[in-house]
Amino acid sequence: MQDRPEDVDLDELASLLVSQWQLPAGRLSYLRVGHGDHHWALADGAGRRWFVTVVDFDGGWRGTGRADGLADLTAAMRTASALASHGLDFVLAPLPTAGGAQVASLDDRFAVTVFPYLHGQAGRYSDPGTPAGRLELVGMLAAVHGATAAVAHLAPRRDCGPASRAQLDAAMDQLGSPWPGGPRSEPCRALLAAHEPAIRRVLARFDQLVTEVTSAGLPALVTHGEPHAGNLFSSAGHTWLIDWDTVGLAPPERDLWRFGRPGCAEFTRYTELTGRAVHGAAIELYRLRWQLDDLALFTGEVRAGHEGSADAEVAWAAVNEIVEDFEGVLADAD
């Protein structure tokens, strides 16, 4: 996130890091990286650093409320830790508190996780990667899916339909009334209204796919949820898969849709490693699901009282990109 949250008290955060993780008191520096959660680097003055993440459960965090959001995050972080303990050395798991927990609450709105601070280079979200790099990622995902029996009892279940669907449906049903949240709210309403037929066609196609995929009886495996290039981090010759807060039980295509269409080299490799064929309708479903989830969450940010914040500008740009891409999505479906 670009905007530092005004409601996070840094003294309270520093105190929590000392009491729960027994980290030394040090300097907290806000990091303007990622989107969705807030991040700080903690430096102790002796050259040691930690990566601190603060999750804000207000504003419909991934379509959930505070209590459900905390339960979801806790289950996800426990699953990531279990995967790392199971021998998946590319899983960047959270550091446990002194009591062995993966998450600590700052208050009833904010929760904190702590990770090792890696020195290296993260990928870019839009980077397709090299053929060798994509096959390496396929191997990682096959290993995650193959660990299902060991960690399924910890993992949250991820439904085909995004939890944010209710937010998107509400926004679409309110296109006829002004959106007063901030300077980008009314332009966002006008944009969605102009593209309403395409958006509703995409929603209808998505609902058809949910019915088809649900009836197909695909296996529910442990999936990462967001294995794009931006969540790959190279450090000291090692590649890490980071950001495990969306981990959960779902069809494997939840992790595979970015690679392309059935028949591509990555899908062939996945079948070689796992013995499972890739389901074409599930690939299409999860491609649409990602865009609809983003549209719902970014629209929610633009509708809120944002006063021209940097994060609202990022959300506004994303909404424009998504709705303009829907015409191409529909052409592919036809």
N, C-alpha and C positions, 0 to 999 in steps of 0.2 A: 504494500500500500504506500502511496505517496504521502498522504496526510497523516501526521502523527496524531493519535487519539488524545483529545484534551481531557478525557475522563479517566485516564490511567495515571495514577499517582506514582511517580518514579521512586519516591522514598518507600512506598508500600511494596512496589515491585522488588526493589533491592532487598528489603527486609524478608520478603517471601523466599527469594533465592538463597539467602543465608540460612533461614530457618528450615526450609524444606529440602534443599539440595546441599546445604552446608558449603555453598560456594563463598569465596572470599568477597568482602565488600570491594567493589571496584567501580569503574566508569562504565555507564551504560550509554551507548551511542545508537541512535535510531537509524535503521537501515531502510532505505526506500527501495524495497525489492518486492516482487511478487504482487499478488492481488488477492484480497480476501482476509488475510490475517496480518498482524503487525509484528515486526521483528526488530530486535535489538542485538547488538554485540556487547557482551560483557568482557571487559579486559581488567585483569587484576594488578597490572603494573609489573609483573614478573614475566611478561611475554605470553601468558596463557589466556585463552579466549574461549567463550562459549556462545552458542547461537540460541537466543531466547525468543520464543514465539508467544504472543498474546492473542488469544482468540476472543472475539467479541460476539456473544450469542444474541445480541439485540439486532433488530433489523431483518429478522427472518434468516438467520444463518443457515444457509443451504436448505431453506424451507422449513426449519425447525424452530422451536422455542428454546428458552434457556435450559430447562431441565433435560429435554430430549437432546439438545445439542451437546450438553456436557456428557450425557451417557454415551452418545455416539462417538464423540472424540475419545473418551476413555477406552471404549471397546476397540477403536481403531489403533490407538497407541499400544494397547496390550497385544494386539495381533501383530503389529510390526515388531515388537520386542520378541515375541515368540518365533516369528520367522527368522530373525537374526540368530536366535539361540538354536534354531533348527539347522543351522549351517549355511544359510544364505548370506554369504559375506558381502553382498552388494547392497543389503538393506541397511539404510541409515536409520537406526532406531533411536528413540528418545533415551536420554539418561534418566535413570530412576532417582526418585527422591530418597532421602535417608530411610524412609519407611517402605521403600520398594514400589511406590506408585509411579505411574508414567505422567500423570497430570495432577496439577494442584490448582485450586480455585483461588483467584485473587479476591473475588467477591462473587455475588450471585450472577454477575453479568460477564466477567472476564475469567478465563482460565489460562494457565501457563504451562508450556512444555519447554524442555531444555535439550539441546543437541550438541554434539561435538562441533566445534568450529573448524570447517575444512578450508584449507588454502588450496585454491585451484581455480577451475573455470567451469561455470554452469553453461549448459547449452541454451540455445534460443528457442522459444516456443514454436516459432514458425519454421525452424530448420528441419528439413526432411532427413538429414543425416546421410552418411555414406551407406552403400549397400552392405559393407561389412559391419558397420555400426548398427544398422537395423537388424541384421541377423543376430548380432550379440544381444540386442534387446529382446528379440524373440526367445533366445535361450534363457534370459532372466525370467521372462514372463512364464515360460514353460515350467521353470523351477518353482516359481511362486504357485502356479496352479497345481503343480504336483505335490505341494506341501499341505494341501487342503485337509487331509485326514488328521494332521498333527495340530492344526490351529483352528479348525472350523468351529469348535466350541467357544472360541473367543470372538470370532468375527461377526460384525453386524451384517444383516441381510440387506442387500441393495435391490429394491424393486426396479422393474423395467421403467416405470414412470418416475420422473424426478419428483422429489418432495416439493420442489418449487412450482409444480404445475398449477397449484391453486393460485399462486401469486400471478402467474401469467394469465390464467383465465379471468381473474378479477380485473387485471389491467385491460384486457381486450373488451370486457363488458362495460368498461367505463370510458371508452374512447369518445363518447358524446358529451362528456362534461370536462370542464377545465381541470388541468393538473397544476396546482399552485406551488409545488414544492420548491422550485428554484429556477434559475434562468434557463436550464435545459429541459425542464419538465414539459412545458407546452410544445416546444419543437419536437420532443420525443413523442408526445401524443399525436401530433400531426403526421409524423413519419409513420407510426404504426397504423394510423387510419388510412394513409395512402397505400400501404401495403397489406391492409387487412385481408383482402381475398386470398393473397398468397399465403399469409400466415395461417389462416384458417384451413387452407388446403393441406399445408404441412402438418398441422395438428391432426387433421382427419387421417392422413396417411400414417402418421405415427401411431394413432390409436389402432388402425388396421394391423400394423406390424406387431404391436403389443399382443393382440389376440393371436396372431399367427405364431409368434415366438413362444408365448406362454403355452400354447397347445402342443408345441413340438417336444416338450419334455427335455429340454437341454439341461446338462448338469450344472449345479450351483457350485462353483469353485471359488477359492480365495483369489480375488483380483485386486490389482493396485488401484485402478480407476482412472488415473491420469498419467499414463506412462509416455508423455510426450518429451521432446528433446529438452525442454526447459526444466524437467525434473531429472535429468541426467547430469551428474557432476563428476568431473575428472579431477583427481587429486593424487599426486605422487604415483602416477602410473596405474591408479585403480579407478574404476568407474563405479559410482554409487547411484542407486535409484533412490531418490529422496521424496519427501512430501507424501507420507502414508496416511494422511487424515481421511482419505476417501476409500481406504481399503475395505473390502467387504465381499460377501458371498453373492455371486452373480454368474451368468453364463460367461465363458471365457472370451466371447466376442466383445465384451465390455472393454477389454484391454487391447483388442486386435484391430479394431475398425480403422485406425489411422494408417495401417500399412497399405491399404488399397482394396482391391476386390478379389473374390475367390479366384485362384489360379496364379496369384502373384508368388514370387519366390519366398517371401516371408511366410505366407500361409502354407506353402509346401513344406518349408522347414519346420513349422509348428506341428504339422501332421506327422512328420518324421520323428519328432521328439516325443510326442504325446500319444500318437495313434488315433487322434481325434480329427475329423474333418471340420473345416470351418463352415458355419451355417450362414448362407448368404443373406437371408432375411434379418438375422440377428446383427450382422454387420451394418446393414442399412438402418436398423432400429437405433443402434448405439451412435451412429453418426448423427442422426436427427436428434437423438436425446441430448447429445452434447450441445448442439446449437440451441435447442429449446431451453435447456437449463440455463445456458449463458444469457439468452434473451430475457428470461424471467428475472434472473438475479441482477443483471445490468440495468434493466428497466426499473427494477425496484430501487436501485441506487439513484437513478436519475429522477425518479418521482419523489424521492425523499428531499427534505430541506437541506440542500447541499451548498448554497451560496457561492457557486462557481468554484468549488474545490478542485484540486488536481485529480482526485480519484473520480469525481463526477465527470470530468472531461474524458478520462480513460473509458468510463462506462458509456458515455455518449458516443464516442468513436466506435466502440464495440457494437452497440446497437445498430448503428448505420451499416457496419460491415455485415452483420448477420442478416438483416432484413433484405439487403441488396443481393445477398448470396442465395436467398430462398428461391428466386426465379430459376437459378441454375439447378438447385436441388430438385425442383419440380420437373424440370426438363429431363434430368437423369431418371427420375421415377417413371416418367411417361415413356 
